[in-house]
Amino acid sequence: MEIRKLVEETYDIIAAEYAKRHFAEITFNEQREMFLKMLAPGSLILDAGCGPGQDAVFFTERGYRVIGIDISEGMLGIARERVPKAEFRRADILATGFPDKTFDGIWALRSLIHVEKKDVLRVLNELKRILRPGGLLFVGVLAGKGERIVPEPYDPTGKSKMFFNMFNKAEVEHLIKAANFGLIRSEVKTKPVPELGQECYIFVLARKSS
Ligand SMILES: C[S@@+](CC[C@H](N)C(=O)[O-])C[C@H]1O[C@@H](n2cnc3c(N)ncnc32)[C@H](O)[C@@H]1O
C-alpha cells in the first residue's frame, strides 16, 4: 500500500485514542511559547498535520488565528469538535492548495515523521511557498535513524501499521538550509510521552527570507 494511504488509514483508526492521550499534553508548551513569542499578536498560523488540534487550541486561546490541515478525516473530525475557534481542512502537506504567502507562521509538530525521506524537501518547499516573506517555521521530528513500517502502538488490536521517518540533527538542518530557510535555532530534547515513556525530538525554528 502507498505510504500516504497507510498513514491516513491508521490515523483514522487511532484518532480517538490519539486524542485521549495527547489532547491535554503540556509536553510542548515551551516550544509553543517560543514559537508564539516570535510572531506578532493575532498572526495567522498553519498547523501542518494538526492531529486532534491540541496545538491549535493553545494558539487560538492566546488570540492567534489558526488553520489546521491533516490527511486524516478522523483527526479532523475531533479537531473541529474540540477547537471551534480554528478552521480545519483536509489537505496534504506535500501540496496544500493554499495561495503563495498566506501564513505568518507554520507549526509542523510530528507530521514530517510520516513523510518519506525522498519527499521531505518537497514538503519544506511547499511550506515555504505558502509562508509570507519573513514568516516563521517550526518543525518537530523524532530523533533516530532511517524509515520503517511498524505495528501501530495505539491500536489495541495490534493489526494496523504505521510508517515512521526518523531524523538526526544534521540531516534536519541540511534540509532546512536546502529549502532556503534561514535557520534560527535547532535543538535535541527528550520529552515524556503519555504511556510510551520518553521520546527524543529535534526542534527547529527557521525563517523564510524577506
Ligand atoms: C503524530 S500525529 C501529530 C499530530 C499533532 N501535530 C501532534 O503533534 O500531536 C501526525 C499527524 O500528521 C498527519 N499527517 C501525516 N502525514 C500527513 C500529510 N502528508 N499531510 C497532512 N497531514 C499528515 C496525520 O494524519 C496525523 O494527524
The ligand as a Gaussian input file, in Angstrom:
#p B3LYP/6-31G(d) Opt

LIG

0 1
 C        1.899000      12.119000      15.222000
 S        0.467000      12.958000      14.629000
 C        0.839000      14.616000      15.133000
 C       -0.388000      15.432000      15.446000
 C       -0.041000      16.716000      16.166000
 N        0.698000      17.606000      15.303000
 C        0.782000      16.353000      17.395000
 O        1.973000      16.696000      17.450000
 O        0.239000      15.695000      18.273000
 C        0.795000      13.087000      12.901000
 C       -0.334000      13.784000      12.157000
 O        0.138000      14.151000      10.849000
 C       -0.855000      13.817000       9.903000
 N       -0.194000      13.626000       8.612000
 C        0.663000      12.634000       8.275000
 N        1.073000      12.785000       7.008000
 C        0.443000      13.906000       6.531000
 C        0.447000      14.561000       5.278000
 N        1.161000      14.114000       4.255000
 N       -0.323000      15.670000       5.148000
 C       -1.079000      16.135000       6.184000
 N       -1.123000      15.531000       7.393000
 C       -0.363000      14.438000       7.564000
 C       -1.500000      12.568000      10.462000
 O       -2.746000      12.291000       9.889000
 C       -1.542000      12.881000      11.949000
 O       -2.716000      13.530000      12.321000

